[in-house]
């Protein structure tokens, strides 16, 4: 007889195939979640683009934007002018009679920096020095500072001790090679007449006024050379003297920041002829602010067009195609950009050289924009004017800003749309979780059923095999 046969079935294979059918609703839910996440990402990009436009519009509403100015000097080698925010346009005639300087003192020549000087104390006092350099007046508000010098100190160690005393002592020290040796140079940390200084010495060798030991660094302006005036005055501390439009001005520094409001003058050398400084509206800065607004809108316009498009040739739609929130945002902003501000010309973006194109983008006409921005007050009124009363529309940039503020607010249209999508995502995720639990139970049930079936079939196969063997034995007996 032909054997009936015995074997087990592929339980895992059968259950896997059945589960693929059962999981079809799960795949549909995953596809739904993927679509929601794609739309959320699209809204995130839109929100970012609108926020950039919000910043650009806010820039055009700031008074500082329209007060941007630039300053020019007729001689940059002698005087550099820099305009700050809020500077008033105008012209100035400047003559530089004297530059501010720091006081500098130099010692006599030493062989090298390792020469032993000796110890003691240097007592430094800040004040003013007369024009002749012989009368020193201490500054009562700045007490004398003592710098201890160790016994047996070298020239380099004297320098180090002075510098280690910190900036509050008013001077710094350095070594200068003059070609035949080393000199110790002391210099005031600040410039101007009040930054002069005198140096008294308590020399460890007892000779405070001679030129040996530490007393070699004494500087008493009233003393005779070699007996207390042992440092050479190489540069006197002095103020800058400047004449601006006929007005004499002094300054302790060569950087004048508070003489002309919001205008910085950097003195570089004395002059023999007056220098002309001109302060004018900064057309380039204004154009940059306007271009920033245009570019921000064009980015929003392009993004929306991509998200809501439908291509009939390929039958493909943008991620947010048909979304009414996005369509309303686009329409609302375009209506504002087409609107007029007041009745007096120029009262439209077109009048400022900013044309709305057929595709909704903005394009700047360089010639007309340049002419319009040449009158910053008029341009400011168009873009940044406040409404006549609370709630009334103001300038163009303020209208756009108000609309964007509302759209991007926590209770605005964009937040509402994204929250709606997130709520939908949470709901589908819950459905997915419940379905996964159900599928797990189905899989367990199928495994139990087909495992039991496999066991039954195995037992049946064993029984059939026994019958087959019995029949075979009977045949042999016959």
DAWO-V897576 format. One record per backbone hydrogen bond with DSSP energy under -1.0 kcal/mol. CO is the residue of the C=O (numbers start at 0). NH is the residue of the N-H. E is the energy in kcal/mol with one decimal. If there is no record, write none. Layout:
co:CO nh:NH e:E
co:CO nh:NH e:E
This chain:
co:8 nh:10 e:-1.6
co:9 nh:13 e:-2.3
co:10 nh:14 e:-2.8
co:11 nh:15 e:-2.4
co:12 nh:16 e:-2.0
co:13 nh:17 e:-2.2
co:14 nh:18 e:-2.6
co:15 nh:19 e:-1.5
co:16 nh:20 e:-1.1
co:17 nh:21 e:-1.9
co:18 nh:22 e:-2.2
co:20 nh:23 e:-1.3
co:22 nh:26 e:-2.1
co:23 nh:27 e:-1.7
co:24 nh:28 e:-1.8
co:25 nh:29 e:-2.4
co:26 nh:30 e:-2.2
co:27 nh:31 e:-1.9
co:28 nh:32 e:-2.5
co:29 nh:33 e:-2.4
co:30 nh:34 e:-2.2
co:31 nh:35 e:-2.2
co:32 nh:36 e:-2.6
co:33 nh:37 e:-2.0
co:34 nh:38 e:-2.1
co:35 nh:39 e:-2.7
co:36 nh:40 e:-2.3
co:37 nh:41 e:-2.0
co:38 nh:42 e:-2.5
co:39 nh:43 e:-2.2
co:40 nh:44 e:-2.1
co:41 nh:45 e:-2.2
co:42 nh:46 e:-2.9
co:43 nh:47 e:-2.1
co:44 nh:48 e:-2.4
co:45 nh:49 e:-2.7
co:46 nh:50 e:-2.1
co:47 nh:51 e:-1.9
co:48 nh:52 e:-1.9
co:49 nh:53 e:-2.3
co:50 nh:54 e:-2.1
co:51 nh:55 e:-2.1
co:52 nh:56 e:-2.7
co:53 nh:57 e:-2.4
co:54 nh:58 e:-2.0
co:55 nh:59 e:-1.3
co:64 nh:67 e:-1.0
co:67 nh:281 e:-2.4
co:69 nh:279 e:-2.5
co:71 nh:277 e:-2.3
co:74 nh:77 e:-1.1
co:74 nh:78 e:-2.3
co:77 nh:267 e:-3.0
co:77 nh:268 e:-1.3
co:79 nh:265 e:-3.1
co:81 nh:263 e:-2.8
co:83 nh:86 e:-1.7
co:89 nh:278 e:-3.2
co:91 nh:276 e:-3.1
co:92 nh:244 e:-3.2
co:93 nh:274 e:-3.3
co:94 nh:242 e:-2.6
co:95 nh:270 e:-2.7
co:97 nh:240 e:-2.1
co:100 nh:191 e:-2.3
co:100 nh:237 e:-1.2
co:102 nh:187 e:-2.2
co:103 nh:233 e:-1.7
co:103 nh:234 e:-1.6
co:104 nh:185 e:-2.4
co:105 nh:231 e:-3.4
co:109 nh:181 e:-3.1
co:111 nh:114 e:-1.3
co:112 nh:155 e:-2.3
co:114 nh:154 e:-1.8
co:118 nh:203 e:-2.1
co:119 nh:148 e:-3.1
co:120 nh:201 e:-2.8
co:121 nh:146 e:-2.9
co:122 nh:199 e:-2.9
co:123 nh:144 e:-2.6
co:124 nh:197 e:-2.3
co:125 nh:138 e:-2.8
co:126 nh:195 e:-1.5
co:127 nh:136 e:-3.0
co:129 nh:132 e:-1.3
co:134 nh:129 e:-2.2
co:136 nh:127 e:-2.3
co:138 nh:141 e:-1.8
co:144 nh:123 e:-3.1
co:146 nh:121 e:-2.7
co:148 nh:119 e:-2.4
co:149 nh:152 e:-1.5
co:152 nh:116 e:-3.3
co:152 nh:117 e:-1.8
co:153 nh:157 e:-2.1
co:154 nh:158 e:-1.9
co:155 nh:159 e:-2.3
co:156 nh:160 e:-2.3
co:157 nh:161 e:-2.0
co:158 nh:162 e:-2.2
co:159 nh:163 e:-2.2
co:162 nh:165 e:-1.1
co:165 nh:168 e:-1.2
co:166 nh:169 e:-1.5
co:169 nh:188 e:-2.4
co:171 nh:186 e:-2.4
co:173 nh:184 e:-3.2
co:175 nh:182 e:-2.2
co:180 nh:177 e:-1.6
co:181 nh:109 e:-2.7
co:182 nh:175 e:-2.7
co:183 nh:106 e:-2.1
co:184 nh:173 e:-1.9
co:185 nh:104 e:-2.8
co:186 nh:171 e:-2.4
co:191 nh:194 e:-2.0
co:192 nh:195 e:-1.1
co:195 nh:126 e:-2.6
co:197 nh:124 e:-2.2
co:198 nh:218 e:-3.3
co:199 nh:122 e:-3.5
co:201 nh:120 e:-1.9
co:202 nh:205 e:-1.9
co:205 nh:207 e:-1.1
co:212 nh:215 e:-1.6
co:213 nh:216 e:-2.2
co:214 nh:217 e:-1.6
co:217 nh:229 e:-2.2
co:218 nh:198 e:-1.7
co:219 nh:222 e:-2.0
co:223 nh:226 e:-2.0
co:223 nh:228 e:-1.4
co:227 nh:219 e:-2.0
co:231 nh:105 e:-2.2
co:231 nh:233 e:-1.1
co:234 nh:103 e:-2.7
co:237 nh:100 e:-2.3
co:239 nh:250 e:-1.7
co:240 nh:96 e:-2.3
co:240 nh:97 e:-1.6
co:241 nh:248 e:-3.7
co:242 nh:94 e:-2.4
co:243 nh:246 e:-2.2
co:246 nh:243 e:-2.9
co:248 nh:241 e:-3.1
co:250 nh:239 e:-3.7
co:253 nh:266 e:-3.2
co:255 nh:264 e:-2.5
co:259 nh:262 e:-2.3
co:261 nh:83 e:-3.2
co:263 nh:81 e:-2.4
co:264 nh:255 e:-3.1
co:265 nh:79 e:-2.2
co:274 nh:93 e:-3.1
co:275 nh:73 e:-2.0
co:276 nh:91 e:-2.7
co:277 nh:71 e:-2.4
co:278 nh:89 e:-1.6
co:279 nh:69 e:-2.8
co:280 nh:282 e:-1.4
co:281 nh:285 e:-2.1
co:282 nh:286 e:-2.6
co:283 nh:287 e:-2.0
co:284 nh:288 e:-1.8
co:285 nh:289 e:-2.2
co:286 nh:290 e:-3.0
co:287 nh:291 e:-2.1
co:288 nh:292 e:-1.6
co:289 nh:293 e:-2.2
co:290 nh:294 e:-3.0
co:291 nh:295 e:-1.9
co:292 nh:296 e:-2.1
co:293 nh:297 e:-2.6
co:294 nh:298 e:-1.9
co:295 nh:299 e:-1.8
co:296 nh:300 e:-3.2
co:297 nh:301 e:-2.5
co:298 nh:302 e:-2.1
co:299 nh:303 e:-2.6
co:300 nh:304 e:-2.2
co:301 nh:305 e:-2.1
co:302 nh:306 e:-2.1
co:303 nh:307 e:-2.1
co:306 nh:319 e:-1.8
co:308 nh:317 e:-3.1
co:310 nh:314 e:-1.7
co:310 nh:315 e:-1.1
co:315 nh:310 e:-3.2
co:317 nh:320 e:-1.6
co:319 nh:322 e:-2.4
co:322 nh:326 e:-1.8
co:323 nh:327 e:-2.5
co:324 nh:328 e:-2.0
co:325 nh:329 e:-2.3
co:326 nh:330 e:-2.5
co:327 nh:331 e:-2.8
co:328 nh:332 e:-2.2
co:329 nh:333 e:-2.1
co:330 nh:334 e:-2.2
co:331 nh:335 e:-1.6
co:332 nh:336 e:-2.2
co:333 nh:337 e:-1.5
co:335 nh:338 e:-1.0
co:346 nh:340 e:-2.6
co:348 nh:353 e:-2.6
co:349 nh:352 e:-1.9
co:352 nh:364 e:-3.6
co:354 nh:362 e:-2.2
co:356 nh:359 e:-1.9
co:360 nh:356 e:-3.6
co:362 nh:354 e:-2.9
co:364 nh:368 e:-2.8
co:365 nh:369 e:-2.4
co:366 nh:370 e:-2.0
co:367 nh:371 e:-2.3
co:368 nh:372 e:-2.6
co:371 nh:374 e:-1.4
co:374 nh:378 e:-2.2
co:375 nh:379 e:-2.8
co:376 nh:380 e:-2.0
co:377 nh:381 e:-1.9
co:378 nh:382 e:-2.4
co:379 nh:383 e:-3.2
co:380 nh:384 e:-1.0
co:381 nh:395 e:-2.7
co:382 nh:397 e:-1.3
co:384 nh:394 e:-3.1
co:388 nh:391 e:-2.4
co:394 nh:398 e:-2.3
co:395 nh:399 e:-2.3
co:396 nh:400 e:-2.7
co:397 nh:401 e:-2.6
co:398 nh:402 e:-2.1
co:399 nh:403 e:-2.6
co:400 nh:404 e:-2.8
co:401 nh:405 e:-1.9
co:402 nh:406 e:-2.3
co:403 nh:407 e:-2.6
co:406 nh:413 e:-1.5
co:408 nh:411 e:-2.1
co:411 nh:415 e:-2.5
co:412 nh:416 e:-2.4
co:413 nh:417 e:-2.4
co:414 nh:418 e:-2.5
co:415 nh:419 e:-2.0
co:416 nh:420 e:-1.9
co:417 nh:421 e:-2.4
co:418 nh:422 e:-2.5
co:419 nh:423 e:-2.2
co:420 nh:424 e:-2.5
co:421 nh:425 e:-2.7
co:422 nh:426 e:-2.2
co:423 nh:427 e:-2.5
co:424 nh:428 e:-2.5
co:425 nh:429 e:-2.0
co:426 nh:430 e:-2.0
co:427 nh:431 e:-2.7
co:428 nh:432 e:-2.2
co:429 nh:433 e:-2.5
co:430 nh:434 e:-2.7
co:431 nh:435 e:-2.5
co:432 nh:436 e:-1.9
co:433 nh:437 e:-2.2
co:434 nh:438 e:-2.9
co:435 nh:439 e:-2.1
co:436 nh:440 e:-1.7
co:437 nh:441 e:-2.4
co:438 nh:442 e:-2.7
co:439 nh:443 e:-2.2
co:440 nh:444 e:-2.5
co:441 nh:445 e:-2.8
co:442 nh:446 e:-2.5
co:443 nh:447 e:-2.3
co:444 nh:448 e:-2.8
co:445 nh:449 e:-2.9
co:446 nh:450 e:-2.0
co:447 nh:451 e:-2.3
co:448 nh:452 e:-2.5
co:449 nh:453 e:-2.3
co:450 nh:454 e:-2.3
co:451 nh:455 e:-2.7
co:452 nh:456 e:-2.9
co:453 nh:457 e:-2.2
co:454 nh:458 e:-2.4
co:455 nh:459 e:-2.8
co:456 nh:460 e:-2.7
co:457 nh:461 e:-2.2
co:458 nh:462 e:-2.4
co:459 nh:463 e:-2.8
co:460 nh:464 e:-2.0
co:461 nh:465 e:-1.8
co:462 nh:466 e:-2.2
co:463 nh:467 e:-2.6
co:464 nh:468 e:-2.3
co:465 nh:469 e:-2.2
co:466 nh:470 e:-2.6
co:467 nh:471 e:-2.0
co:468 nh:472 e:-1.8
co:469 nh:473 e:-2.0
co:470 nh:474 e:-2.0
co:471 nh:475 e:-1.6
co:472 nh:476 e:-1.7
co:473 nh:477 e:-2.1
